[in-house]
Amino acid sequence: MVEGMLGRTRAAVKGLSPGYFALVMATGIVSSGLRLDGATWLADILLVIAGAAFVALAVFNIWRLVEFTSRASADFFDPQRAFGYFTSVAAAGVLASGVSAHGMITLALVLFILGFTAWLLLGYAVPWATMLDRSHHPTVRGANGSWFLWVVSSQSVATMAAILERHLHSAQHLFAMLAVVAWSVGVFLYGAESMLIALREMLYDADFAPSYWVCMGAASITVLAGAEILASPGSTVVTNVAPILDAATVMFWSFASWLLPMLILAFCWRHFVRRISLAYDVSLWSMVFPLGMYAVASVHLGQVEKLPWVEHIGRVELWLSFAIWCAVFLGFVRHVCRVLSGHLVPDAGSGPRQVT
């Protein structure tokens, strides 16, 4: 029995999605939102779940890289899956934000260093492997919403740096500069990737997969990062770019707000018109994270810009994202139980297979 479970675990690790850290991203950001709304005990529970998931996924990814190197390498060169590796950066970011709220600044700094290092390495390696090396896969055909995870990771680094700026006064100017640089990179990437993905939708059939929600998540975390930088004590670089940050933050919030109804309509079209199954899949976390991030970003923007109605929108939408998180998390627990019991066979090529 133990050997059988170990074998099923190995099979699951072999087919593990590079984007599974989205589980940590979604859980961590909903936890941050609940803390903002005063539900601290509930926020702490989700933060513990996010932390445990982060450690487990780190172990599984190292295991996969060592034992199933060819599979991990193939994902790295696949435009449809490679950008999922950026979820590790954003996962470190939401955890850093969560632990800093508990005063664990040293742990937050460690998570920042891990996230920043991964952001630098992946930021050069993944685009080269997927966009510049065309010998593996066609580039534009493989573009999808997961490409916005590059933006999300950049703004996650900016958010972490802005938070640490408030706690590490001796390095305040360094973290302020890092925050502004990472935020600026994220903004430029958002524009570039939007054009690539729009081109893909014009040339090929649109499927409106859950990964496209990351488009809104990327816009929302740009708002959050901008609000965090504006709320920082300030340094020369922040003071100089504050008007641009202020204007761009409001513009990105407006765009994220415009995207939300469109994504809801696309979701209804996909699942109620085309009748695509709503069975659990890792990509569903790509819907939960943007909803949670939009809520948190709205609360922060409302506080920084003195717009109580924007803050109210965020607080209401937060509980919607928490309800959706609960539904997806229950699906995740059921999925794991079925995989470990042998009722579901993971297959990286076609997804989990039902055992009959």
C-alpha positions in Angstrom: 0.0 0.0 0.0 2.8 2.4 0.9 4.7 1.5 -2.3 1.6 2.1 -4.3 1.1 5.5 -2.8 4.7 6.3 -3.4 4.4 5.3 -7.0 1.3 7.5 -7.5 3.1 10.4 -5.8 6.1 10.0 -8.2 3.7 10.0 -11.1 2.0 13.2 -9.8 5.4 14.8 -9.4 6.4 13.8 -12.9 3.3 15.5 -14.3 3.4 18.5 -11.9 2.5 21.8 -13.6 5.2 24.5 -13.5 2.4 26.9 -12.5 1.2 25.1 -9.4 2.6 27.8 -7.2 -0.5 29.7 -8.2 -2.1 27.8 -5.4 0.2 29.7 -3.0 -0.4 33.0 -4.8 -4.2 32.7 -4.6 -4.2 31.5 -1.0 -1.7 34.1 0.1 -3.5 37.1 -1.5 -6.9 36.1 -0.1 -5.2 35.8 3.3 -3.9 39.3 2.9 -7.3 40.6 2.0 -9.0 38.9 4.9 -6.4 40.6 7.2 -7.2 44.0 5.7 -10.9 43.4 6.5 -10.2 42.4 10.1 -10.7 38.6 9.8 -7.2 37.9 11.2 -7.8 34.4 12.5 -9.1 33.3 9.1 -6.2 35.1 7.4 -3.8 33.3 9.6 -5.3 29.9 8.7 -4.9 30.7 5.0 -1.4 32.0 5.5 -0.4 28.7 7.2 -1.9 26.8 4.3 0.0 29.0 1.8 3.3 28.5 3.7 2.8 24.7 3.8 1.9 24.6 0.1 5.0 26.7 -0.7 7.4 24.3 1.1 5.7 21.2 -0.4 5.8 22.6 -3.9 9.4 23.6 -3.5 10.3 20.0 -2.5 8.2 18.5 -5.3 9.7 20.8 -8.0 13.3 20.0 -6.8 12.4 16.3 -6.9 10.9 16.7 -10.4 14.0 18.6 -11.6 16.4 15.9 -10.3 14.5 12.8 -11.2 12.4 13.9 -14.2 14.8 16.4 -15.8 13.7 15.8 -19.3 10.1 16.6 -18.5 11.0 19.7 -16.6 13.2 20.8 -19.4 10.5 20.2 -22.0 8.1 22.4 -20.0 10.8 25.1 -19.9 10.8 25.3 -23.7 7.0 25.1 -24.1 5.4 28.6 -24.6 2.1 27.3 -23.1 3.7 26.1 -19.9 7.1 27.8 -19.3 5.7 31.1 -17.9 4.2 29.0 -15.1 7.6 29.0 -13.5 7.1 32.7 -12.7 4.4 31.6 -10.2 7.2 30.7 -7.8 8.3 34.4 -7.7 4.8 35.7 -7.0 4.3 33.0 -4.4 7.3 34.2 -2.5 5.9 37.7 -2.8 2.5 37.0 -1.2 4.2 35.0 1.5 6.7 37.8 2.2 3.7 40.2 2.6 1.9 37.9 4.9 4.8 37.2 7.2 5.9 40.8 7.3 2.4 41.6 8.8 3.5 39.4 11.7 6.8 41.2 12.2 8.9 38.4 10.7 11.0 40.8 8.6 14.0 38.4 8.4 11.9 35.7 6.8 10.3 38.3 4.5 13.8 39.4 3.4 14.8 35.8 2.7 11.7 35.3 0.6 12.5 38.6 -1.2 16.0 37.4 -2.0 14.7 34.0 -3.3 12.0 35.7 -5.3 14.3 38.4 -6.7 16.9 35.9 -7.7 14.3 33.7 -9.5 12.8 36.7 -11.2 16.2 37.7 -12.6 17.1 34.2 -13.8 13.7 33.4 -15.2 13.2 36.8 -16.7 16.1 36.2 -19.1 15.9 32.4 -19.5 12.2 31.8 -20.1 11.7 34.4 -22.9 14.9 33.1 -24.6 13.7 29.5 -24.5 10.1 30.3 -25.6 10.3 33.3 -27.9 13.8 33.5 -29.3 14.5 29.8 -29.8 11.9 28.8 -32.4 13.2 25.3 -32.9 11.0 23.9 -30.2 7.5 25.4 -30.6 5.8 28.1 -32.6 5.8 31.2 -30.5 2.6 33.2 -31.2 0.4 30.1 -31.3 1.6 29.1 -27.8 1.0 32.5 -26.3 -1.7 32.6 -23.6 -2.8 34.4 -20.4 -0.1 32.7 -18.4 2.5 34.9 -20.1 1.2 37.8 -17.9 2.8 35.9 -15.0 6.0 37.6 -16.0 4.3 40.9 -15.3 2.9 39.5 -12.0 6.3 38.4 -10.9 7.9 41.8 -11.7 5.2 43.6 -9.7 5.5 41.1 -6.9 9.2 42.0 -6.6 8.2 45.7 -6.5 5.6 45.1 -3.8 8.1 43.1 -1.7 10.7 45.8 -2.1 8.2 48.6 -1.1 7.2 46.6 2.0 10.8 46.0 3.1 11.6 49.7 2.5 9.3 50.5 5.4 11.1 48.1 7.7 14.8 48.2 6.7 15.6 51.9 7.1 19.3 51.4 6.6 18.6 50.1 3.1 15.6 52.3 2.4 16.9 54.0 -0.8 18.1 50.7 -2.2 14.7 49.0 -1.8 12.9 52.1 -3.1 15.0 52.0 -6.3 14.4 48.2 -6.7 10.7 48.8 -6.2 10.5 51.5 -8.9 12.7 49.5 -11.4 10.7 46.3 -11.0 7.4 48.2 -11.2 8.5 50.0 -14.4 9.7 46.7 -16.0 6.3 45.2 -15.2 4.4 48.1 -16.9 6.5 47.8 -20.1 6.0 44.0 -20.1 2.3 44.4 -19.7 2.1 46.4 -22.9 4.4 44.1 -24.9 2.6 40.9 -23.8 -0.8 42.4 -24.4 0.1 43.0 -28.1 1.5 39.4 -28.5 -1.6 37.8 -27.0 -3.9 40.0 -28.9 -2.1 38.9 -32.1 -2.5 35.3 -31.0 -6.3 35.7 -30.5 -6.6 37.3 -34.0 -4.7 34.5 -35.7 -6.0 31.5 -33.9 -9.2 30.4 -32.1 -9.9 32.0 -28.7 -10.6 29.5 -25.9 -10.8 31.9 -22.9 -9.1 29.4 -20.7 -8.8 30.4 -17.0 -5.2 31.5 -17.5 -6.6 34.6 -19.3 -7.8 35.9 -15.9 -4.1 36.5 -15.2 -4.4 39.5 -17.5 -6.6 41.2 -14.9 -4.4 39.8 -12.1 -1.3 41.5 -13.7 -3.2 44.8 -13.9 -4.3 44.5 -10.3 -0.9 43.7 -8.9 0.5 46.7 -10.8 -2.1 48.8 -8.9 -1.0 47.1 -5.6 2.7 47.6 -6.2 2.1 51.3 -7.2 0.0 51.9 -4.0 2.6 50.2 -1.8 5.4 52.4 -3.3 3.3 55.6 -2.9 2.6 54.6 0.7 6.3 54.1 1.5 8.3 56.7 3.5 9.7 57.9 0.2 13.1 58.6 -1.2 14.4 60.8 -4.0 13.5 58.3 -6.7 10.0 57.7 -5.4 9.4 61.5 -5.0 10.5 62.1 -8.6 8.3 59.4 -10.1 5.3 59.8 -7.7 3.1 61.7 -10.2 3.6 59.0 -12.9 3.0 56.3 -10.3 -0.1 58.0 -9.1 -1.6 58.4 -12.6 -0.6 54.9 -13.8 -1.9 53.2 -10.7 -5.4 54.7 -11.2 -5.3 53.9 -14.9 -4.4 50.2 -14.3 -7.2 49.9 -11.7 -9.6 51.3 -14.2 -8.5 48.8 -16.8 -8.7 45.9 -14.4 -12.2 47.0 -13.4 -13.2 47.1 -17.1 -11.7 43.6 -17.7 -13.6 42.0 -14.8 -17.1 41.9 -16.4 -15.6 40.8 -19.7 -13.8 37.9 -18.1 -17.0 36.9 -16.2 -18.9 36.9 -19.6 -16.1 34.8 -21.2 -16.3 32.4 -18.2 -20.0 31.9 -18.7 -19.6 31.5 -22.5 -16.9 28.9 -21.9 -18.6 26.8 -19.3 -22.4 27.3 -19.9 -22.5 27.8 -23.7 -19.6 25.6 -24.8 -20.2 23.4 -21.8 -16.6 22.8 -20.9 -16.3 21.0 -17.6 -15.7 22.9 -14.4 -13.8 19.9 -12.9 -10.8 20.9 -10.8 -7.7 21.8 -12.6 -4.6 23.7 -11.5 -5.5 26.6 -13.9 -8.5 27.4 -11.7 -6.1 29.0 -9.3 -5.4 31.5 -12.1 -8.9 32.7 -11.6 -8.8 32.9 -7.8 -5.6 34.9 -7.7 -6.7 37.8 -9.9 -10.0 38.1 -8.0 -8.2 38.3 -4.7 -5.6 40.6 -6.0 -8.2 43.0 -7.4 -9.8 43.1 -4.0 -6.6 43.8 -2.1 -5.4 46.3 -4.7 -8.7 48.2 -4.5 -8.5 48.4 -0.7 -5.0 49.7 -0.9 -5.7 52.2 -3.7 -8.8 53.5 -1.9 -6.7 54.1 1.2 -3.8 55.8 -0.6 -5.9 57.9 -2.9 -8.6 58.7 -0.2 -11.3 57.0 -2.3 -13.6 55.2 0.2 -15.9 53.9 -2.6 -13.0 52.1 -4.3 -12.0 50.6 -0.9 -15.6 49.4 -0.4 -15.6 47.7 -3.8 -12.5 45.8 -2.8 -13.9 44.7 0.6 -17.1 43.4 -1.0 -15.2 41.6 -3.8 -12.8 40.1 -1.3 -15.5 37.9 0.2 -16.5 36.8 -3.3 -12.9 35.7 -4.0 -12.8 33.9 -0.6 -16.0 32.0 -1.5 -14.5 31.0 -4.8 -11.2 30.1 -3.1 -13.1 27.7 -0.8 -14.8 26.0 -3.7 -11.5 25.6 -5.6 -9.6 24.4 -2.5 -12.3 21.7 -1.8 -11.8 20.6 -5.4 -8.1 20.5 -4.9 -8.3 18.4 -1.7 -10.7 16.0 -3.5 -8.3 15.9 -6.5 -5.3 15.0 -4.3 -7.2 12.3 -2.4 -8.3 10.7 -5.7 -4.8 10.8 -7.1 -3.3 9.3 -3.9 -6.0 6.6 -3.7 -5.4 5.6 -7.3 -8.9 6.7 -8.7 -7.2 9.4 -10.8 -4.0 8.9 -12.8 -2.0 12.0 -13.5 -0.8 12.4 -17.0 1.3 15.5 -17.9 0.4 15.1 -21.6 -3.4 15.0 -21.4 -4.3 15.8 -17.8 -5.6 13.5 -15.1 -7.3 10.3 -16.3 -10.3 8.7 -14.6 -9.8 5.1 -13.5 -12.8 3.0 -14.3 
